[in-house]
Amino acid sequence: MDMENYNAQEIEEVLNNQSNTMVALGDIIVQRYSITRMVPEEQPAEVNTEIKMNDGTTVETFIEDYNTRTLMNLLNNSSENMIALGDVILQRFSITRIMPKTVQTEA
């Protein structure tokens, strides 16, 4: 898989391919089950979603057309281990909470 042109949806498909135990991501070969998250080096300029992980970290991303029911269905899909949310790819079992991020304005 070419990592020069990062595409979360394409990487998600590779990581969810049940026929592979090992996957090549750029020059690295890794067991797909060992990956818990992939985040691009550059964060999006606009962030509308906050994702809490079971290790206590928080991941922020932009999800176009944020919809609670759609996200819940993605998380409950047992045929997918990894899910792409915006530009981040996360192991669904590692996610503890997803919520819209409110924009804070200064007075």
Contacts in CASP RR format, 6 or more apart in sequence:
PFRMAT RR
TARGET T0000
AUTHOR 0000-0000-0000
METHOD contacts of the structure
MODEL  1
MDMENYNAQEIEEVLNNQSNTMVALGDIIVQRYSITRMVPEEQPAEVNTE
IKMNDGTTVETFIEDYNTRTLMNLLNNSSENMIALGDVILQRFSITRIMP
KTVQTEA
1 10 0 8 1.000
1 11 0 8 1.000
1 14 0 8 1.000
1 23 0 8 1.000
1 24 0 8 1.000
1 25 0 8 1.000
1 26 0 8 1.000
2 26 0 8 1.000
3 25 0 8 1.000
3 26 0 8 1.000
6 40 0 8 1.000
6 87 0 8 1.000
8 38 0 8 1.000
8 40 0 8 1.000
8 84 0 8 1.000
8 85 0 8 1.000
8 86 0 8 1.000
8 87 0 8 1.000
8 88 0 8 1.000
8 89 0 8 1.000
9 84 0 8 1.000
11 25 0 8 1.000
11 38 0 8 1.000
11 84 0 8 1.000
11 89 0 8 1.000
12 80 0 8 1.000
12 82 0 8 1.000
12 83 0 8 1.000
12 84 0 8 1.000
12 89 0 8 1.000
14 20 0 8 1.000
14 23 0 8 1.000
14 25 0 8 1.000
14 32 0 8 1.000
15 23 0 8 1.000
15 32 0 8 1.000
15 35 0 8 1.000
15 81 0 8 1.000
15 82 0 8 1.000
15 89 0 8 1.000
16 79 0 8 1.000
16 80 0 8 1.000
16 81 0 8 1.000
16 82 0 8 1.000
17 23 0 8 1.000
17 32 0 8 1.000
20 32 0 8 1.000
21 31 0 8 1.000
21 32 0 8 1.000
21 33 0 8 1.000
22 29 0 8 1.000
22 30 0 8 1.000
22 31 0 8 1.000
22 32 0 8 1.000
23 29 0 8 1.000
23 30 0 8 1.000
23 32 0 8 1.000
32 81 0 8 1.000
32 82 0 8 1.000
33 81 0 8 1.000
35 82 0 8 1.000
35 89 0 8 1.000
35 91 0 8 1.000
36 53 0 8 1.000
36 55 0 8 1.000
36 90 0 8 1.000
36 91 0 8 1.000
36 94 0 8 1.000
37 53 0 8 1.000
37 59 0 8 1.000
37 88 0 8 1.000
37 89 0 8 1.000
37 90 0 8 1.000
37 91 0 8 1.000
37 94 0 8 1.000
38 88 0 8 1.000
38 89 0 8 1.000
38 90 0 8 1.000
39 59 0 8 1.000
39 87 0 8 1.000
39 88 0 8 1.000
40 87 0 8 1.000
40 88 0 8 1.000
43 60 0 8 1.000
44 61 0 8 1.000
44 62 0 8 1.000
44 86 0 8 1.000
44 87 0 8 1.000
46 62 0 8 1.000
47 60 0 8 1.000
47 61 0 8 1.000
47 62 0 8 1.000
47 101 0 8 1.000
48 62 0 8 1.000
48 63 0 8 1.000
48 66 0 8 1.000
48 100 0 8 1.000
48 101 0 8 1.000
49 60 0 8 1.000
49 61 0 8 1.000
49 62 0 8 1.000
49 63 0 8 1.000
49 66 0 8 1.000
49 85 0 8 1.000
49 86 0 8 1.000
49 98 0 8 1.000
49 99 0 8 1.000
49 100 0 8 1.000
49 101 0 8 1.000
50 58 0 8 1.000
50 59 0 8 1.000
50 60 0 8 1.000
50 98 0 8 1.000
50 99 0 8 1.000
50 100 0 8 1.000
50 101 0 8 1.000
51 58 0 8 1.000
51 59 0 8 1.000
51 60 0 8 1.000
51 61 0 8 1.000
51 85 0 8 1.000
51 88 0 8 1.000
51 90 0 8 1.000
51 95 0 8 1.000
51 97 0 8 1.000
51 98 0 8 1.000
52 58 0 8 1.000
52 95 0 8 1.000
52 96 0 8 1.000
52 97 0 8 1.000
52 98 0 8 1.000
53 59 0 8 1.000
53 90 0 8 1.000
53 94 0 8 1.000
53 95 0 8 1.000
53 96 0 8 1.000
54 93 0 8 1.000
54 94 0 8 1.000
54 95 0 8 1.000
54 96 0 8 1.000
55 94 0 8 1.000
56 96 0 8 1.000
59 88 0 8 1.000
59 90 0 8 1.000
60 101 0 8 1.000
61 85 0 8 1.000
61 86 0 8 1.000
61 87 0 8 1.000
61 88 0 8 1.000
62 86 0 8 1.000
62 87 0 8 1.000
63 71 0 8 1.000
63 85 0 8 1.000
63 86 0 8 1.000
64 86 0 8 1.000
66 100 0 8 1.000
71 85 0 8 1.000
71 98 0 8 1.000
74 80 0 8 1.000
74 83 0 8 1.000
74 85 0 8 1.000
74 92 0 8 1.000
75 83 0 8 1.000
75 92 0 8 1.000
75 95 0 8 1.000
75 98 0 8 1.000
77 83 0 8 1.000
77 92 0 8 1.000
80 92 0 8 1.000
81 91 0 8 1.000
81 92 0 8 1.000
81 93 0 8 1.000
82 89 0 8 1.000
82 90 0 8 1.000
82 91 0 8 1.000
82 92 0 8 1.000
83 89 0 8 1.000
83 90 0 8 1.000
83 92 0 8 1.000
85 98 0 8 1.000
END
